[in-house]
Amino acid sequence: MARFNISVLPTAVVEILVGIVLGPSLLNLVHPDSVLTGLSNTGVIVLLFLSGLEIDFDLFKPKTKTSTDLELKNNAKTPKYSSVRLALYGYGTIMVLSLALGFMCQVTGLFKDPWLAAILFMTVSLGIVIATLKEKEILSTSIGQTILLISALGEVMPILGLTVYISIFGTDSKSLWLILILFAVAALVFFRFRKFFVYLDKFNKSTTQVDVRLAFFIIALLATIAVGVGSEAVLGAFVGGMVYKLLQPSPDTKEKLDSIGYGFFIPIFFMMSGVGLNLKQLLADPKTLVLIPIFLVSYWVAKALLYPIFRLRFDKKNSLAGTALISTTITMVLAILKVANDMKLITAQQSGAFLLAAILTCVAGPLVFNKMFTRSPEVYQEIKVNMFGANLVTIPVAQQLANSWYDVTLFTDNEKNYKTLDNKAHVHLLKSLDADYLKRNGYFDADIAVFAYFDPDVNFTLAKVAKQYGVKRVIARFEERDILNAREKELTDLGVEVYNTFAVNVAMLREMIEVPSTFNMIKSNSTELHEVTLRNSKFAGMPIKDLPFSDDITIARIFRNRKMIHPVGTTILELNDRIIFAADKNISNQVRQEISMLN
């Protein structure tokens, strides 16, 4: 891909094409055998496990009755159509259209079983979708999660549909209720291991990798049970992935599992999918040539109503891109066609046409998505800071923060200070410092509230109210140590951060002595100092000197597992590292965005 500069197709699609080239269709170098088939089967199982691991369960959390006033106010501003709601609407249209297409196939004589045809048309290739979203780095965005949820339904619902179909029409059918055993065991596994990652650090070693062992235990257990109750192993693997996600593994664990899956097992599955196609044979039959475009159009028509669903929240180009990506299908098509062949419900021409049309969707869908999708510049929302108390300390702080990516407003109830300082910063005159008045008029609606009055009683009262109101970070000033000692525990229990000028001066002097370069960064007007958590997996495992922006930033400290690291060029970064870096104002936001982007 790098050699020929192929960037418009995801890796998984190219792996399928490589399989076609290496298989009987062209070079005839690779043939399915027991080893490759076993590895391929393992690959699809691991793929579905990792797919379940990508579901963001926070999307399903109901709004709690204990939400703070600020959370309730912010919730009212959220989009009307959530990712979950759009996904349910979207997949509902896919099911309706697929059933209609299935019966049309029966009426026209193209395929005699409408139910099996409907299950085929409603499938979505979750593996291709996730690979595309990951390479575009939009898996954590609202449109990324919407596409992911629809695709997850497009993998799970056909599995359930196939299970029901086999139980009704299959010769080796088992009672449908047995599938409940799978979910019962999944629940037992969750409750048995729900505190696993809380205690993991106490017994895990590089030579044991107990977190990875647990993952493969869950895969093997639930996949085996799924087959035992008459379903497919991929259903058990997908449920296992969701269970493992609910156990809340660390990003480092997910990174290891991704490495194992996408580094070895999953590519074999995709390549063997291509190897399994014999294009020479398929294309030599005129009936197949007629059926391929019909089935290809049917795959697309089944997803056509996704576009108006996406338009309820997203723009035209991205709605079209999302619809095209979800039209991809391959994983479950292979499983369904195998069942149809075993039950002798499908001819070789029909099977080949369904499969080749599915391969074409995997090429066309990501191609259209990568061409159409436009990612608006990822500009971080400015952090809203409300500072109460305009004085010689808060004014210069407000001025400097305002030049960065902070939206800073100063508040004072002192009219004399207001008239004197209003031209130096954005100062707002308060009629009162009454807490109810401030809440009612939205003065506590901020990401950070700073209370910097000289009066400790004012700071104490307002800081408590702001924290209880729901402000994420509350900072309060206490110059008198005796007063702070009496109230510090109450404030820290609430999560209020406290400071005083003396302590800050001591810390700055120590920083100047120990790390003069960091001190120079802090006092510089052209350079900004940031703290950011590494969430972008493409930088994990990379030495600092190899970062694409390494020449533009200076990393002063790294905090990892509650320990401080003094970085050098060869220091290897890890997920969840807290990085203190300095950069020029012009690029600091972009660098911060790159490092902290969830990918």
C-alpha positions in Angstrom: 0.0 0.0 0.0 2.8 2.4 0.9 4.8 1.4 -2.3 1.8 2.3 -4.6 0.5 5.1 -2.4 -2.9 3.4 -1.8 -4.7 5.5 0.8 -8.3 5.6 -0.5 -8.9 2.0 0.5 -8.7 0.6 4.1 -6.1 -2.1 4.7 -8.8 -4.8 5.1 -10.1 -4.2 1.6 -6.6 -4.4 0.1 -6.0 -7.6 2.0 -9.1 -9.1 0.3 -7.7 -8.0 -3.0 -4.3 -9.5 -2.2 -6.1 -12.8 -1.5 -7.8 -12.7 -4.9 -4.4 -12.1 -6.6 -2.7 -14.9 -4.7 -5.6 -17.4 -5.0 -6.9 -19.4 -7.9 -8.4 -16.3 -9.5 -5.0 -15.1 -10.7 -1.6 -16.5 -9.5 -2.9 -19.7 -7.9 -0.2 -19.7 -5.3 -2.3 -20.1 -2.1 -4.9 -22.7 -1.5 -7.1 -23.2 1.6 -5.9 -26.0 3.9 -6.7 -27.0 7.5 -4.1 -24.6 9.0 -5.1 -21.6 6.9 -8.8 -22.3 7.4 -8.3 -22.6 11.2 -6.3 -19.3 11.3 -8.9 -17.6 9.2 -11.8 -18.8 11.4 -9.8 -17.6 14.4 -9.3 -14.3 12.6 -13.0 -13.6 12.2 -13.7 -14.6 15.8 -11.0 -12.2 17.1 -12.3 -9.5 14.7 -15.9 -9.8 16.2 -14.4 -9.7 19.7 -12.5 -6.5 19.0 -15.6 -5.1 17.3 -17.6 -5.6 20.5 -14.8 -4.0 22.4 -15.2 -0.8 20.4 -18.8 -0.1 21.5 -19.1 3.0 23.6 -21.6 2.0 26.4 -21.7 5.5 27.7 -24.0 6.2 24.8 -26.6 3.9 26.4 -26.4 5.3 29.9 -29.7 6.9 31.0 -29.7 10.4 32.3 -29.4 10.0 36.1 -31.7 11.7 38.5 -28.7 12.9 40.4 -27.3 15.0 37.6 -26.1 18.4 38.7 -27.9 21.6 37.7 -25.1 22.4 35.2 -25.2 18.9 33.7 -29.0 19.2 33.2 -28.6 22.6 31.6 -25.8 21.2 29.3 -27.9 18.1 28.5 -30.7 20.4 27.2 -28.3 21.7 24.6 -27.3 18.3 23.3 -28.5 17.3 19.8 -32.0 16.0 19.6 -31.0 12.9 17.7 -28.3 10.9 19.6 -26.1 8.4 18.0 -28.1 5.5 19.6 -31.4 7.0 18.3 -30.0 7.4 14.8 -28.6 3.9 14.8 -32.0 2.4 15.8 -33.8 4.4 13.2 -31.2 3.6 10.6 -31.0 -0.1 11.1 -34.8 -0.3 11.2 -34.9 1.0 7.7 -32.3 -1.5 6.6 -34.4 -4.4 8.0 -37.6 -3.2 6.3 -35.9 -2.7 2.9 -34.1 -6.0 3.2 -37.3 -7.9 3.8 -38.9 -6.2 0.8 -35.9 -7.1 -1.4 -36.0 -10.7 -0.2 -39.6 -11.1 -1.3 -38.9 -9.4 -4.6 -36.1 -12.0 -5.2 -38.7 -14.7 -4.6 -41.3 -13.2 -6.8 -38.8 -12.6 -9.7 -37.3 -16.1 -9.3 -33.8 -14.8 -8.6 -33.7 -16.5 -5.2 -36.3 -18.8 -3.8 -35.8 -18.2 -0.1 -36.9 -14.6 0.8 -35.9 -14.9 4.5 -32.3 -16.0 3.7 -32.0 -13.3 1.0 -33.3 -10.7 3.5 -30.7 -11.7 6.1 -28.0 -11.4 3.4 -29.1 -7.9 2.4 -29.2 -6.6 6.0 -25.6 -7.6 6.8 -22.9 -5.0 7.4 -19.2 -5.7 7.5 -18.3 -4.4 10.9 -14.6 -5.3 10.4 -14.3 -3.2 7.3 -16.2 -0.3 8.9 -14.1 -0.2 12.0 -10.9 -0.5 10.0 -12.0 2.5 7.9 -13.1 4.6 10.9 -9.8 3.9 12.7 -7.7 4.9 9.8 -9.7 8.1 9.4 -9.4 8.6 13.2 -13.1 9.4 13.7 -14.1 6.3 15.8 -14.7 8.5 18.9 -16.7 11.2 17.1 -20.5 11.4 17.0 -20.7 10.3 13.4 -18.1 7.6 14.0 -20.1 6.1 16.8 -23.4 6.4 14.8 -21.8 4.4 11.9 -20.3 2.0 14.4 -23.6 1.2 16.2 -25.5 0.7 12.9 -22.7 -1.6 11.7 -22.7 -3.5 15.0 -26.5 -4.1 14.6 -25.7 -5.1 11.0 -23.5 -7.9 12.3 -25.5 -9.0 15.3 -29.0 -8.9 13.9 -28.1 -11.2 10.9 -26.4 -13.6 13.4 -29.6 -13.7 15.4 -31.7 -13.9 12.3 -29.5 -16.8 11.0 -29.8 -18.6 14.4 -33.6 -18.3 14.2 -33.6 -19.4 10.6 -31.5 -22.5 11.3 -33.7 -23.4 14.4 -36.8 -23.3 12.2 -35.7 -24.7 8.9 -32.4 -26.5 9.6 -32.1 -30.3 9.9 -29.8 -30.1 12.9 -31.9 -27.4 14.5 -31.9 -26.8 18.3 -34.4 -25.1 20.5 -34.1 -21.3 20.0 -34.4 -20.6 23.7 -30.9 -22.3 24.2 -29.3 -19.1 23.0 -30.3 -17.5 26.3 -27.6 -19.8 27.9 -25.0 -17.7 26.0 -26.2 -14.5 27.5 -26.5 -16.0 31.0 -22.9 -17.3 30.8 -21.8 -13.8 29.6 -23.5 -12.2 32.6 -21.8 -14.7 34.9 -18.4 -13.9 33.4 -19.0 -10.2 33.8 -19.9 -10.6 37.5 -17.1 -13.0 38.2 -14.4 -10.6 36.7 -16.0 -7.2 37.3 -13.2 -6.1 39.6 -10.4 -7.8 37.6 -8.8 -4.6 36.3 -9.0 -2.9 39.7 -6.5 -5.4 41.0 -4.6 -6.2 37.8 -1.5 -4.2 38.6 -1.0 -6.3 41.7 -0.3 -9.6 39.9 0.2 -8.8 36.2 3.7 -9.1 34.8 5.2 -8.8 31.3 5.7 -12.5 31.4 2.2 -13.4 32.4 -0.1 -10.9 30.5 -3.1 -12.0 32.5 -5.3 -9.4 30.9 -4.7 -10.9 27.4 -5.2 -14.4 28.8 -8.6 -13.3 30.2 -9.6 -11.9 26.8 -8.8 -15.2 25.0 -10.5 -17.2 27.8 -13.7 -15.2 27.3 -13.5 -15.6 23.5 -13.0 -19.3 23.7 -15.7 -19.8 26.3 -18.5 -17.8 24.7 -17.7 -18.8 21.1 -17.8 -22.5 22.1 -21.1 -22.0 24.0 -22.6 -20.1 21.0 -21.8 -23.0 18.7 -23.1 -25.5 21.3 -26.5 -23.8 21.5 -26.9 -23.8 17.7 -25.7 -20.2 16.9 -22.5 -19.0 15.3 -19.1 -18.6 17.0 -19.0 -15.0 15.9 -22.0 -14.1 18.0 -20.3 -15.5 21.1 -17.1 -13.6 20.2 -19.0 -10.3 19.8 -20.9 -10.7 23.1 -17.5 -11.6 24.7 -16.1 -8.3 23.4 -18.9 -6.3 24.9 -18.4 -8.1 28.2 -14.7 -7.4 28.2 -15.4 -3.7 27.4 -17.8 -3.5 30.4 -14.9 -4.8 32.6 -13.2 -1.5 31.7 -9.8 -2.6 30.4 -7.0 -0.1 30.2 -6.1 1.5 26.9 -2.8 -0.4 27.1 -4.7 -3.7 27.2 -6.8 -2.7 24.3 -3.7 -1.8 22.4 -2.2 -5.2 23.0 -5.3 -7.0 21.8 -5.4 -4.8 18.7 -1.8 -5.7 18.0 -2.5 -9.4 18.3 -5.7 -9.2 16.2 -4.9 -6.8 13.5 -1.2 -7.8 13.5 -1.8 -11.5 12.8 -5.2 -13.2 12.9 -7.5 -10.7 11.2 -5.4 -10.2 8.0 -5.4 -13.9 7.4 -9.2 -13.9 7.5 -9.5 -11.1 5.0 -6.9 -12.6 2.7 -8.4 -16.0 2.8 -11.8 -14.5 2.0 -10.2 -13.3 -1.3 -8.4 -16.7 -1.8 -11.8 -18.4 -1.5 -13.0 -16.7 -4.6 -12.4 -18.3 -8.0 -13.2 -15.4 -10.4 -12.3 -17.4 -13.5 -15.0 -20.0 -12.7 -17.6 -17.4 -11.5 -17.2 -15.0 -14.4 -17.3 -17.8 -17.0 -21.0 -18.5 -16.1 -23.4 -16.0 -17.8 -26.0 -16.5 -15.0 -23.4 -15.2 -12.5 -22.6 -12.2 -14.7 -26.3 -11.3 -14.7 -26.8 -11.8 -11.0 -23.8 -9.9 -9.7 -25.0 -6.4 -10.6 -28.6 -7.2 -9.4 -27.3 -8.4 -6.0 -24.8 -5.5 -5.8 -27.6 -2.9 -6.4 -29.7 -4.8 -3.8 -27.0 -4.5 -1.2 -27.0 -0.7 -1.8 -30.7 -0.3 -2.0 -31.1 -2.0 1.4 -29.1 0.8 3.0 -30.5 3.7 0.9 -32.7 5.2 3.6 -29.8 5.7 5.9 -29.1 8.9 4.0 -32.2 10.8 5.3 -31.5 9.3 8.8 -28.0 10.7 8.8 -29.3 14.1 7.5 -31.2 14.5 10.7 -27.9 15.4 12.4 -25.0 15.5 9.8 -24.3 17.4 6.6 -25.0 16.1 3.1 -21.5 14.9 2.2 -20.9 13.1 5.5 -24.4 11.6 5.4 -23.7 10.2 1.9 -20.2 9.0 3.0 -21.7 7.2 6.1 -24.4 5.6 3.9 -21.8 4.3 1.5 -19.5 2.9 4.2 -22.4 1.0 5.9 -23.2 -0.6 2.5 -20.1 -2.8 2.8 -20.7 -6.4 3.6 -18.6 -9.5 3.7 -18.1 -11.2 7.1 -21.6 -12.5 7.7 -22.2 -13.1 4.0 -19.5 -15.9 4.1 -21.2 -17.5 7.1 -24.7 -17.2 5.7 -23.7 -18.7 2.3 -22.0 -21.6 4.1 -25.3 -22.4 5.8 -27.2 -22.0 2.6 -24.8 -24.3 0.8 -25.0 -26.9 3.6 -28.8 -26.8 3.4 -28.7 -26.9 -0.4 -30.8 -23.8 -0.7 -28.5 -22.0 -3.1 -26.8 -22.7 -6.5 -23.2 -22.2 -7.1 -24.0 -19.2 -9.4 -26.2 -17.5 -6.8 -23.6 -18.1 -4.1 -20.8 -16.7 -6.3 -22.8 -13.7 -7.3 -23.8 -12.9 -3.7 -20.1 -13.2 -2.6 -18.6 -11.2 -5.5 -21.2 -8.5 -5.1 -20.3 -8.3 -1.4 -16.6 -8.0 -2.3 -17.5 -5.1 -4.7 -19.3 -3.3 -1.8 -16.2 -3.6 0.3 -14.2 -1.8 -2.5 -16.8 0.8 -3.4 -18.1 1.7 0.1 -14.7 2.7 1.7 -13.6 4.3 -1.6 -16.7 6.6 -1.6 -16.4 7.2 2.1 -12.8 8.3 1.9 -13.5 10.6 -1.1 -16.7 12.1 0.3 -16.1 12.4 4.1 -14.9 15.9 5.2 -13.7 16.3 8.6 -14.2 19.9 9.8 -11.0 21.2 11.4 -10.7 19.6 14.8 -10.6 22.9 16.7 -10.9 22.3 20.4 -13.7 24.1 22.0 -12.4 26.9 24.0 -12.4 26.2 27.7 -14.7 28.6 29.5 -13.0 30.1 32.6 -15.0 32.4 34.9 -12.7 34.2 37.4 -14.3 36.0 40.4 -12.3 38.8 41.9 -10.5 41.4 39.7 -7.1 42.2 41.1 -3.4 42.5 40.2 -3.1 38.7 40.0 -6.2 37.8 38.1 -6.0 40.5 35.5 -2.6 39.4 33.9 -3.6 35.8 34.2 -6.9 36.5 32.3 -5.0 38.5 29.7 -2.5 35.7 29.0 -5.1 32.9 29.0 -7.3 34.9 26.6 -4.5 34.8 24.0 -4.6 31.0 24.2 -7.6 28.7 23.7 -9.5 29.9 26.8 -12.6 32.0 27.0 -12.0 34.0 30.1 -14.4 36.4 31.8 -13.5 38.3 35.0 -16.3 39.2 37.5 -16.2 41.7 40.3 -18.8 43.3 42.5 -16.5 46.3 43.1 -17.6 49.2 40.8 -14.3 51.1 41.4 -12.3 48.0 40.3 -14.6 47.5 37.3 -14.1 51.1 36.0 -10.3 50.9 36.6 -9.7 47.4 35.1 -12.4 47.0 32.4 -10.1 48.3 29.6 -7.4 45.7 30.6 -9.5 42.6 30.4 -13.0 41.3 29.8 -14.5 42.4 33.2 -18.2 42.0 34.1 -19.7 43.9 37.0 -21.9 41.8 39.3 -24.9 43.3 41.1 -24.4 40.8 44.0 -22.3 37.9 45.2 -25.4 36.0 46.4 -24.9 32.4 45.3 -28.5 31.9 44.1 -28.3 35.1 42.0 -25.0 33.9 40.4 -26.5 30.4 39.6 -29.8 31.8 38.3 -28.0 34.2 35.9 -25.5 31.6 34.6 -22.4 33.0 36.1 -21.3 29.5 37.2 -21.8 28.1 33.7 -18.2 27.4 33.0 -15.6 24.6 32.8 -13.4 26.2 35.4 -14.4 28.7 38.1 -11.7 30.6 40.0 -12.6 32.5 43.2 -9.7 34.9 43.9 -11.2 37.4 46.4 -9.1 38.4 49.4 -12.1 37.5 51.6 -11.7 33.7 52.4 -15.4 33.5 53.5 -16.6 34.6 50.1 -14.3 32.2 48.3 -15.3 29.3 50.7 -19.0 29.9 50.2 -19.0 30.4 46.4 -16.5 27.5 45.8 -18.8 25.1 47.6 -21.9 26.2 45.7 -20.1 26.2 42.4 -18.9 22.6 42.9 -22.3 21.4 44.0 -23.8 23.2 41.0 -21.6 21.0 38.8 -18.6 23.0 37.7 -15.9 20.5 36.8 -12.9 22.4 38.2 -13.2 24.9 41.0 -10.2 26.8 42.3 -10.3 28.9 45.5 -7.8 31.3 47.0 -6.9 31.2 50.8 -4.1 33.4 51.9 -4.6 32.7 55.7 -3.2 29.3 56.5 -5.3 29.0 59.8 -8.6 29.5 57.9 -7.5 27.0 55.2 -6.5 24.4 57.7 -10.0 24.5 59.2 -11.8 24.2 55.9 -9.4 22.4 53.6 -10.8 18.9 54.2 -14.4 20.0 53.4 -13.3 21.7 50.2 -11.0 18.8 49.0 -13.7 16.3 49.7 -15.9 18.2 47.3 -13.0 18.4 44.8 -12.2 22.1 45.2 -8.5 23.0 44.4 -7.0 25.5 46.8 -4.0 27.8 46.5 -2.3 30.8 48.1 0.3 33.2 46.8 3.0 32.1 49.2 2.8 28.4 48.1 2.7 29.4 44.5 5.8 31.5 44.8 7.7 28.7 46.6 6.8 26.2 43.9 7.9 28.6 41.2 11.2 29.4 42.8 11.9 25.6 43.2 11.0 25.1 39.6 13.3 27.9 38.6 16.2 26.2 40.5 15.5 22.6 39.5 14.2 23.0 35.9 15.1 26.5 34.6 13.9 25.7 31.0 10.4 24.8 32.3 10.3 28.1 34.3 11.3 30.0 31.2 8.4 28.4 29.3 5.9 29.3 32.0 6.9 33.0 32.0 7.2 33.2 28.3 4.5 35.2 26.4 5.2 33.6 23.0 5.3 30.0 24.3 2.4 28.1 25.8 2.7 25.3 28.4 0.2 22.5 28.2 -0.7 19.3 30.0 -2.3 16.6 27.8 -3.0 12.9 28.1 -1.8 10.7 25.3 -4.9 8.9 23.9 -3.9 8.7 20.2 -2.6 5.1 19.8 -0.6 5.9 16.7 1.9 7.7 19.0 2.0 4.9 21.6 5.3 3.0 21.5 7.0 5.8 19.6 10.2 7.5 20.8 9.8 11.2 21.3 12.4 12.0 18.6 10.2 10.3 16.0 7.0 12.4 16.7 6.0 14.3 13.5 6.0 17.5 15.5 9.1 16.8 17.7 11.0 19.8 16.3 8.2 22.1 17.3 7.6 21.2 20.9 9.6 20.7 24.1 8.4 18.0 26.4 9.3 18.9 30.0 7.8 16.1 32.0 5.9 12.9 31.6 3.8 11.4 34.4 3.2 7.7 34.1 1.5 5.5 36.7 1.9 8.2 39.3 5.6 8.5 38.6 7.5 11.3 37.0 9.8 10.7 34.0 12.4 13.2 32.8 12.1 12.7 29.0 14.9 12.3 26.4 14.7 11.8 22.7 14.6 8.0 23.0 11.9 7.9 25.7 9.1 5.7 24.5 5.6 7.1 24.9 2.7 5.0 26.3 -1.0 5.4 26.2 -2.4 7.5 29.2 1.0 9.3 29.7 0.3 12.8 31.0 2.7 15.0 28.9 3.8 18.5 29.9 5.0 20.2 26.8 5.7 23.7 25.6 5.1 25.0 22.0 4.6 28.2 20.1 1.1 29.6 20.3 0.5 29.1 16.6 0.8 25.3 16.8 0.2 24.4 20.4 -3.5 23.7 19.9 -2.9 21.5 16.9 -0.3 19.5 18.8 -2.6 19.1 21.8 -5.4 17.9 19.5 -3.2 15.3 17.8 -1.9 13.9 21.1 -5.2 13.7 22.9 -7.4 12.5 20.0 -9.0 9.2 21.0 -7.9 6.8 18.3 
